[in-house]
Amino acid sequence: MVDDVFSVAFAGQSPSGLEQGIPDALEFMEFMQLETARQVWLPALSWLYSLADVVRAGVEAGSGSVNQVCVDNTNAYARHLLLPLATALGWESNAGQEADPERPLLRSSALQAADTFGIPWVRVDAAEKWATTGAGLDSDILPIVARSVVRWGDRSEWESVKSAYEQATAPGTKNTLLRALAVTQNPVLLQETLDYSIGPNVRSGDTVSVIVGVASNPLGGQMAWDFFKANFALFNERYGSGGFAAASLVSATASAGVTQDFKNDVVAFFKANPFPAANLEIQRSLESVEARAEALTDSIGGACTWLESWADSQ
């Protein structure tokens, strides 16, 4: 139901119209404070992330329909929805409740989102866990902790996680720590993360996951696209024969924008630099940028207005 409501709203097909579709969807989300089913929360989180990404990208692009207040209100509303669930789940498993195989997965998704949107106690606990145990944490909470440390820290924390990656031997642990580098909120470190991804310490098979992570970072979309263009010859040599790596790389970087100018740049680049291994992904990326640009123009302003009214009522 959540997925259907937001799909209709973002597509501009809500019976309430373009301006009111997303506000209606956000109001509908209030029931999530009482929800504990993972299959309901997953699409809800996906749409919250999507809304936050479009709003943040709109600010970065200088769109007149959004501003930093809207970014802050979006994050606050997400925290409002997530707090009861994250608090109930906590960090530790409960022997009786964990008989449900979905619960550990729900805990991981909920705590990751709670940290992303800025619930303070998750950040504090994660920093303490990293300081005491580091990469030796259980595999179910290591991704949450490592990402939190990088997201809310600065160079020293980023270097700490990078060092742990270089020292780790277990493939799963290495992959978790490497991906965590991409969530930093420091633009300088984001660029260093991209440069690091094609260096000698990262296997070519792992490079794409880092670039995808940077492209998914609200601060890293344009940066990842520029990096892809600047290093296209290398990526074409590595992944030009096709497969999952080529598709993932193009899907993430070529769909990272929200403006017509970004779309035009993607079209012009691939016209001059064909990449047949990902033709389908190029087309889908252009459609995604177009849809996000339309949402930013037609409906995100209404969402910001609703979120401001909600924030004022708290």
N, C-alpha and C positions, 0 to 999 in steps of 0.2 A: 504493500500500500504506500509506504514512504517513497519508494522508488517511483511509483506511478505518479504520485502527486508532484514530485520535483521534476520529473521528466516532462510532464505537461507544462509546468510553470516555466522551466528554462526554454522550452520550445516555443513559448509565447502562445500556447493553445489553451490556456486556462479560461474557463467561462467568465472569470472575473476581469479578464483583459491583461494586457502586457504589464501595466504598472502594478496591478494588484496580485498577479499570480504568485510571485515569490513571497510577498508578505503573507498571503494565505497559507502557503506551504510552511513558512516558518511558524505561524501560529498553530498549525496542525501538529508541529513537532513538539509542542508542550507536553504531550502525553509520554514522550520518551523519558521523562523524569521517573516514571513508574515502570519502565520497560526493562526486562532482564534477559530477553532472548537474543542470542547472538545473531540469528538470521534476520532480526529486525534492525539491530544496531548497525550491522555492516553497511547496508545501503544508506542509512541515516548519516553515518560518519563519512561515507563517500561524498554525499551531497554537501555536508558541512565543509569538508575540505575543498570541494569545487567552488562553493560560494566564496570562501576565504581567499582562494587563489585568484578568482576573477576580481574581487574587490582590491586585493593587494596589487595585482597587475595593473588595474585601472589607475591606482595612485602612481605607480611607477611610470605609467605611460602618460601621465598628466591629464587623464580624463576629467572633465568638469563634473561628471555625475557622481564621483566618489571622492572621499578625502580620508585622512588618517583617522578621523573620528569614526567613520564607518568601519574601518579595519578594527579599531579597538572595540567597537560595539559588537561586531561579528564574533570576535574572540570571546567577549564577555558572555554572549548568548550561548556559545558552545560550552563554555565552562558551566553555565547555569544548568544546561541539560545533562552534562556529564558528571557533575559532582556527586549526586547520589549513587550512581553506579560505581564510579571509581572508588568512593569511600567504602561502599559495601564489599567490594572485591578485595581491595587492599593488595599488598604484596605477597602475603602468605596464603598458601592453599589451606582449605579446610577439608579434613579427611572425609566427612560425610557429604559435603557439597561437591567435592571433586569427583564423585562417582559419575557425575555428568561430564562426558568427554568434551562438551562444548565450553565448559566453564574456564579452563585454562586458556583457551583461545580467546574467549571473551575478555578475560583479564588482560591479556597482552594487547588486544586492540584498544580497550578502554584506557589503560594506563598510557599507552603511546599517544592517544588522542588527548588525554588530560594534560600530558606534558606539552604537547605541541601547542595547545591553546592556552597554556600558562597557568594551570592549577598549581599554586606554590608548593604544597607539601610534596608533590611528586618530584619536583625539581630538587628540593632539599634532601629528600630521602635518597634520590639517585646519586647525588654528589657524595653523600656519606657512604653509600654502598661501593661506589667506585674507589673512594679513598681507602677503604678497609680491605676490599677483596679484589678490585680491578677486574681483569679479564677472566678471573677464576670463578665468576658468578655463574649460577645455573643458566643453561642455554635459553630458558624461557623468559628470563628477565634481563639477560645481558644486552639484547638489542635496545630495550627501553632505557636502561641505565647509560649505555655508551652514547646513544643519541642525545639524551638529556644533557650529559656532561658537555658534549660538543655544542649543542644548540645554545645553552645558556652561559657557556664559558667563553674563553678567548684563546689566544695562541697557546698558552701553557696547557690548557685542557685538550685542545686539538692535537698538540704535539704528544701529549700523554697517550691518547688513543692511537695515534699513528705509530708510536713506538711499540705499543702493545700489539698492534697488527703485525709489525715487522718481526716481533719476537715469537708470536704465536705459531704453532705447528699444526694444530687441528684445522682442516679446511673450513669447517663451519664457523669456528671462532674467527678465523682470519676474514672470512667474507662479511661477517657481522660487523667487525670493527672497521673494515674498509668502507663499507656503506655508510657507517655513522659519520665519517668525515664530511659527507656531502650535506649535512643539515646545519652546518655552521651559519650564523647570521652575520659573519664578518666577510664583506666582499673580497678583501684581500686573500683571506684563507680559502674562500670558494674558488678563486682563480688558481691558487696553489693546489687545491684538491684536483682540479681539472688537469693541471700540468703533471701532477704526481701520477694520475691515472694512466698516462702513456709512458711513464718512466720505467726504469729497470726493476723496481720493486713490486710492480703489479703485472700479473699475467695478462696477456692479451685477452684471454677469455673473461677476465674480471673487469676489464676497462669499461665495458658498456654499462655495467651496473652502477659504476660511480658517476658516469656522465648522466645517466637516467636520473640518479638521485639529485644531482645538481639542477637538472632541468625541472625537477619537481619542487625544488626549493623556491619559495616565492621571490627570493632575491636572485635566483640563478637562471631563470628561463632565457633571457636574452644572452647572458654570458655563455650558457651551454650551446646555444645556436651559433654564436660567433666562434666558439671553439671548434664546433663541428666544421664550419666553413673553413676556418684557418688550417685545419688538419685533415681536410677532405681526402687528400692524396693518400695519407696513411690509412684512413678508415676504408677507403676504397680498396686498397691493397689487402687489408686484413679481412674485410667482411663483404667485399664486392661480389663474391660468388653466391650470396644469398643466405638464407637461414634466419634463425631467431635473433641473432646479434644485430644483423643489418636492420631487420624490422623494428626491433626495440630502440635502436639508436635514432632512427629517423622519426619514429612515432613520438619519442620524448622531446627531441630538440626542435623539430619542425612544427610542433603544435604548441610550443611554449608561449606564444604571443597572444595578444587580444586585440590587435589593431589591424586595420586594412594595410597600413604600411608594412607591418610584419608579414602579412600574407603575400604582399607584392614582392617582398624580398625573397621569400621562399620560392615563389614561382620563378623569379628571375635567376636565382641561384641554380635550381635544378634544370632550367632550360640551358644554362651555360655548362652545367656539370651533371650530365645524366647519371642516374644511379638506378639502373634497371632492377637491381636486387630488391628494391623497396618501392616500386612504383605504386603499389596499392596503398602502402603506408603514407606516401607523399600525398596522395589524393585525400585520404582520410584526415590527414593532418590539416590540410587546407580547409576541409569542411569543419573541423573542430575549431580552428581559429575564427572562421566566419561566424560560427554559432556563438562563440564567446564574445566576439566583437558586437554582434547583434544584442546579446544579453546585456552587455555593458551599456549600450546605447538606449535600449528600449525598456529594460526592466530592473536593472540593478539600482537605479536611483530610487525606485519605489521601495526596494528592500532596505536601503540605507535609511529612508524616512521612517519605515516601520521599526527598525532596530533602534533608532534614536528615541522614538516614542517609548519603546520597551525599556531602554536604559533609564529614561527619565522617570519611569514608574517604579523603579527598583529602590 
